[in-house]
């Protein structure tokens, strides 16, 4: 549908002599994976949003360039709207007002928002329909609520589980479920998918979905011992410009990551291991956060250190542009994409202006992935997925994790199923009631 809206809008408005660098429709999403899936850009990169919730005007030179780029813009499409935090909706309106010299909401641009409000809410942010965190947006929220300006159109066809009507209906009931309200018939169906640890049905799963980083770290470390071959260890380079000796803070989960970056201090891999990207490196080439693949090789420097990783991504289009730029590697590593180290800046602690820097590969092991990382992924039949539903700690996690497969028969719960672990956000339930009324 996103593709059709974009193509028809462009087809209707396009005139002879129009510049291809001035689009009528801009395709965006909050996450890099969702953006690459629709051939678009992240909201952050498209509109140069900084970290945090404060709106900042762009420089005169960049403003003039962006105004020219968006001269013909009439529609902004946002996919996975549930992951967009409330503050970003108000930042987007201010940014479009600035670029279009128009004080109407969103600068007079039409906004098409696609997604499911019952999916996971934004990480470190409030629901898109909620009151923003930044007090600067309170007046607009109360007097001219941007979310409530959107016309509601309910899409009723489930495409991921469309071929499996019973599973689709089961998920739809779980999607809107109040905590503790699951009926006995559904409990019986879900419990039929429980398998004890070590059961043969859990072996060879394409994805193991967990809800805490600590559990994921233990599973990935254990998995690495089962992969044959020599272990490859890459230590992150960390530094701070104001300190000669610098020891970076580690994440409180104890999973071996630096601060809140998801980058490993000691990255341990093996050829043949399942891996995942954790940073948007090149969105237009689908090299985005959450992209899954297999490590097929390493390129070493003159000193014997690991210079580059060669990853064969599961999505065929991922890395295609990069592979074309490195034809000499295609011969030795067919279908594999070169992944370089990334330079990342991070806060030493929450709310602090002090920054540290790290250099490390934007890659982690992916035998086990968090439910947040799994959102937007599909496990195609006949591949299987396991889920540790007992580790869920928030609304929608149970539904999102259980809905990654096309068929119920592909999904297995490890050890136990607690119906109280699968429920919808009360705030989302109220918001959808209001949307239905509109």
RACORDA-V412012 format. One record per residue. N is the residue number from 1. SS is DSSP state (2 for helix, 1 for strand, 0 for the rest). PHI is phi in radians with two decimals (* if undefined). Layout:
# RACORDA-V412012
N_SS_PHI ; N_SS_PHI
This chain:
# RACORDA-V412012
1_0_* ; 2_2_-1.02 ; 3_2_-1.06 ; 4_2_-1.16 ; 5_2_-1.02 ; 6_2_-1.13 ; 7_2_-1.21 ; 8_2_-1.19 ; 9_2_-1.06 ; 10_2_-1.13 ; 11_2_-1.07 ; 12_2_-1.23 ; 13_2_-1.63 ; 14_0_-1.14 ; 15_0_-2.17 ; 16_0_-1.04 ; 17_0_1.63 ; 18_0_-1.12 ; 19_0_-1.39 ; 20_0_-1.18 ; 21_0_-1.53 ; 22_0_-2.16 ; 23_0_-1.28 ; 24_0_-1.46 ; 25_1_-2.20 ; 26_1_-1.99 ; 27_1_-1.63 ; 28_1_-2.44 ; 29_1_-2.75 ; 30_0_-1.30 ; 31_0_-1.65 ; 32_2_-1.14 ; 33_2_-1.12 ; 34_2_-1.11 ; 35_2_-1.13 ; 36_2_-1.19 ; 37_2_-1.09 ; 38_0_-1.86 ; 39_0_1.23 ; 40_0_-2.10 ; 41_1_-2.19 ; 42_1_-1.26 ; 43_2_-1.02 ; 44_2_-1.09 ; 45_2_-1.31 ; 46_2_-1.13 ; 47_2_-2.08 ; 48_0_0.96 ; 49_0_-1.30 ; 50_0_-1.58 ; 51_0_-1.31 ; 52_0_1.56 ; 53_0_-2.04 ; 54_0_-1.65 ; 55_0_-1.47 ; 56_0_-2.21 ; 57_0_-1.25 ; 58_0_-1.53 ; 59_0_-1.14 ; 60_2_-1.01 ; 61_2_-1.13 ; 62_2_-1.17 ; 63_2_-1.12 ; 64_2_-1.09 ; 65_2_-1.16 ; 66_2_-1.19 ; 67_2_-1.07 ; 68_2_-1.18 ; 69_2_-1.09 ; 70_0_-1.74 ; 71_0_-0.98 ; 72_0_-1.67 ; 73_0_-1.12 ; 74_0_-2.21 ; 75_1_-2.40 ; 76_1_-2.03 ; 77_1_-1.76 ; 78_1_-2.09 ; 79_1_-1.67 ; 80_0_0.90 ; 81_2_-1.09 ; 82_2_-1.11 ; 83_2_-1.53 ; 84_0_-1.50 ; 85_0_-1.32 ; 86_2_-0.96 ; 87_2_-1.06 ; 88_2_-1.17 ; 89_2_-1.09 ; 90_2_-1.33 ; 91_2_-1.12 ; 92_2_-1.11 ; 93_2_-1.09 ; 94_2_-1.13 ; 95_2_-1.14 ; 96_2_-1.22 ; 97_2_-1.07 ; 98_2_-1.14 ; 99_2_-1.39 ; 100_2_-1.81 ; 101_0_0.89 ; 102_0_-2.52 ; 103_0_-1.55 ; 104_0_-1.20 ; 105_2_-0.93 ; 106_2_1.00 ; 107_2_1.09 ; 108_2_1.45 ; 109_0_-1.48 ; 110_1_-1.35 ; 111_1_-1.91 ; 112_1_-1.93 ; 113_1_-1.90 ; 114_0_-1.93 ; 115_0_2.64 ; 116_0_-2.17 ; 117_0_-1.09 ; 118_0_-1.43 ; 119_0_-1.45 ; 120_0_-1.08 ; 121_0_-1.40 ; 122_0_-0.98 ; 123_0_-1.28 ; 124_0_0.97 ; 125_0_-2.78 ; 126_0_-1.60 ; 127_0_-0.85 ; 128_0_-1.03 ; 129_0_-1.58 ; 130_0_-1.51 ; 131_0_-1.19 ; 132_0_-1.08 ; 133_0_-1.34 ; 134_0_-1.35 ; 135_2_-1.02 ; 136_2_-1.11 ; 137_2_-1.75 ; 138_2_-1.07 ; 139_2_-1.08 ; 140_2_-1.10 ; 141_2_-1.04 ; 142_2_-1.42 ; 143_2_-1.73 ; 144_0_-2.57 ; 145_0_-0.94 ; 146_0_-1.20 ; 147_2_-1.07 ; 148_2_-1.30 ; 149_2_-1.39 ; 150_0_-1.33 ; 151_0_-1.31 ; 152_0_-1.70 ; 153_0_-2.22 ; 154_0_-1.52 ; 155_0_-1.65 ; 156_0_-1.93 ; 157_0_-1.63 ; 158_0_-1.56 ; 159_0_-1.48 ; 160_0_-1.12 ; 161_0_-1.88 ; 162_0_-1.03 ; 163_0_-1.41 ; 164_0_-2.12 ; 165_2_-1.04 ; 166_2_-1.13 ; 167_2_-1.15 ; 168_2_-1.04 ; 169_2_-1.20 ; 170_2_-1.06 ; 171_2_-1.15 ; 172_2_-1.14 ; 173_2_-1.20 ; 174_2_-1.18 ; 175_2_-1.05 ; 176_0_-1.96 ; 177_0_-1.41 ; 178_0_-1.39 ; 179_0_-1.03 ; 180_0_1.45 ; 181_0_-1.82 ; 182_0_-1.20 ; 183_0_-1.40 ; 184_2_-1.08 ; 185_2_-1.10 ; 186_2_-1.22 ; 187_2_-1.03 ; 188_2_-1.09 ; 189_2_-1.13 ; 190_2_-1.10 ; 191_2_-1.17 ; 192_0_-1.18 ; 193_0_-1.68 ; 194_1_-1.42 ; 195_1_-2.34 ; 196_0_-1.26 ; 197_0_-0.96 ; 198_0_1.60 ; 199_0_-1.16 ; 200_2_-1.09 ; 201_2_-1.16 ; 202_2_-1.52 ; 203_0_-1.33 ; 204_0_1.23 ; 205_0_-1.11 ; 206_0_-1.16 ; 207_1_-2.56 ; 208_1_-2.01 ; 209_1_-1.64 ; 210_1_-2.24 ; 211_0_-2.06 ; 212_0_-2.21 ; 213_2_-1.13 ; 214_2_-1.13 ; 215_2_-1.11 ; 216_2_-1.07 ; 217_2_-1.08 ; 218_2_-1.11 ; 219_2_-1.15 ; 220_2_-1.20 ; 221_2_-1.13 ; 222_2_-1.16 ; 223_2_-1.06 ; 224_2_-1.06 ; 225_2_-1.21 ; 226_2_-1.55 ; 227_0_-1.50 ; 228_0_-1.24 ; 229_0_1.94 ; 230_0_-1.40 ; 231_0_-1.32 ; 232_1_-1.90 ; 233_1_-2.07 ; 234_1_-2.18 ; 235_1_-1.61 ; 236_0_-1.17 ; 237_1_-1.57 ; 238_1_-2.19 ; 239_1_-2.79 ; 240_1_-2.42 ; 241_0_-1.04 ; 242_0_-1.62 ; 243_1_-2.29 ; 244_0_-1.31 ; 245_0_-1.88 ; 246_0_-2.36 ; 247_0_-1.99 ; 248_0_-1.26 ; 249_0_-1.24 ; 250_1_-1.79 ; 251_0_-1.16 ; 252_0_-1.12 ; 253_0_-1.25 ; 254_0_1.32 ; 255_0_-1.54 ; 256_0_1.56 ; 257_1_-1.65 ; 258_1_-1.52 ; 259_0_0.83 ; 260_0_-1.87 ; 261_0_-1.59 ; 262_0_1.29 ; 263_0_-1.45 ; 264_1_-1.39 ; 265_0_-1.18 ; 266_1_-2.10 ; 267_1_-1.56 ; 268_1_-1.95 ; 269_1_-2.40 ; 270_0_-2.52 ; 271_0_-1.05 ; 272_0_1.68 ; 273_0_-1.37 ; 274_1_-1.33 ; 275_1_-2.32 ; 276_1_-2.51 ; 277_1_-1.34 ; 278_0_-2.16 ; 279_0_-2.59 ; 280_0_-1.32 ; 281_0_-1.57 ; 282_1_-2.72 ; 283_2_-1.04 ; 284_2_-1.14 ; 285_2_-1.88 ; 286_0_1.05 ; 287_1_-1.58 ; 288_0_-2.26 ; 289_0_-0.97 ; 290_0_1.75 ; 291_0_-1.29 ; 292_1_-1.69 ; 293_1_-2.95 ; 294_1_-2.15 ; 295_1_-1.31 ; 296_1_-1.95 ; 297_1_-3.11 ; 298_1_-2.32 ; 299_1_-1.96 ; 300_1_-1.82 ; 301_0_-1.52 ; 302_0_-1.10 ; 303_0_-1.52 ; 304_0_1.64 ; 305_0_-1.38 ; 306_1_-1.40 ; 307_1_-1.60 ; 308_1_-2.53 ; 309_1_-1.90 ; 310_1_-1.92 ; 311_1_-2.08 ; 312_1_-1.71 ; 313_1_-1.37 ; 314_0_-1.22 ; 315_0_-1.39 ; 316_0_-0.98 ; 317_0_-1.36 ; 318_0_-1.13 ; 319_0_1.49 ; 320_2_-1.05 ; 321_2_-1.11 ; 322_2_-1.12 ; 323_2_-1.13 ; 324_2_-1.14 ; 325_0_-1.40 ; 326_0_-2.26 ; 327_2_-1.08 ; 328_2_-1.15 ; 329_2_-1.43 ; 330_2_-1.11 ; 331_2_-1.17 ; 332_2_-1.44 ; 333_0_-2.21 ; 334_0_-1.01 ; 335_0_1.37 ; 336_0_-1.68 ; 337_1_-1.99 ; 338_1_-1.32 ; 339_1_-2.05 ; 340_0_-1.72 ; 341_1_-1.21 ; 342_1_-2.04 ; 343_1_-1.73 ; 344_1_-2.26 ; 345_1_-1.78 ; 346_1_-2.51 ; 347_1_-1.40 ; 348_0_-1.22 ; 349_0_-2.75 ; 350_0_-1.04 ; 351_0_1.47 ; 352_0_-1.55 ; 353_0_-1.52 ; 354_0_-1.22 ; 355_1_-2.13 ; 356_1_-1.98 ; 357_1_-2.29 ; 358_1_-2.42 ; 359_1_-2.22 ; 360_1_-2.79 ; 361_1_-1.19 ; 362_0_-1.42 ; 363_1_-2.38 ; 364_1_-2.41 ; 365_1_-1.13 ; 366_0_-2.35 ; 367_0_-1.18 ; 368_1_-2.12 ; 369_1_-2.26 ; 370_1_-1.26 ; 371_2_-1.08 ; 372_2_-1.14 ; 373_2_-1.23 ; 374_2_-1.36 ; 375_0_-1.07 ; 376_0_1.70 ; 377_0_-1.54 ; 378_0_-2.23 ; 379_1_-1.71 ; 380_0_-1.38 ; 381_0_-1.06 ; 382_0_-1.80 ; 383_0_-1.12 ; 384_0_-2.05 ; 385_1_-2.42 ; 386_1_-1.96 ; 387_1_-2.45 ; 388_0_-1.64 ; 389_2_-1.22 ; 390_2_-1.22 ; 391_2_-1.58 ; 392_0_-1.15 ; 393_0_-2.39 ; 394_0_-2.60 ; 395_0_-1.05 ; 396_0_1.31 ; 397_2_-1.08 ; 398_2_-1.10 ; 399_2_-1.12 ; 400_2_-1.09 ; 401_2_-1.11 ; 402_2_-1.30 ; 403_0_-1.78 ; 404_0_-1.41 ; 405_1_-1.66 ; 406_0_-1.45 ; 407_0_-2.21 ; 408_2_-1.07 ; 409_2_-1.14 ; 410_2_-1.50 ; 411_1_-1.83 ; 412_1_-2.33 ; 413_1_-1.67 ; 414_1_-1.55 ; 415_0_1.30 ; 416_0_-2.77 ; 417_0_-2.28 ; 418_0_-1.90 ; 419_2_-1.04 ; 420_2_-1.30 ; 421_2_-1.55 ; 422_0_-2.10 ; 423_0_-2.77 ; 424_0_-1.60 ; 425_0_-1.18 ; 426_2_-0.99 ; 427_2_-1.14 ; 428_2_-1.17 ; 429_2_-1.06 ; 430_2_-1.16 ; 431_2_-1.12 ; 432_2_-1.22 ; 433_2_-1.04 ; 434_2_-1.13 ; 435_2_-1.13 ; 436_2_-1.08 ; 437_2_-1.14 ; 438_0_-1.28
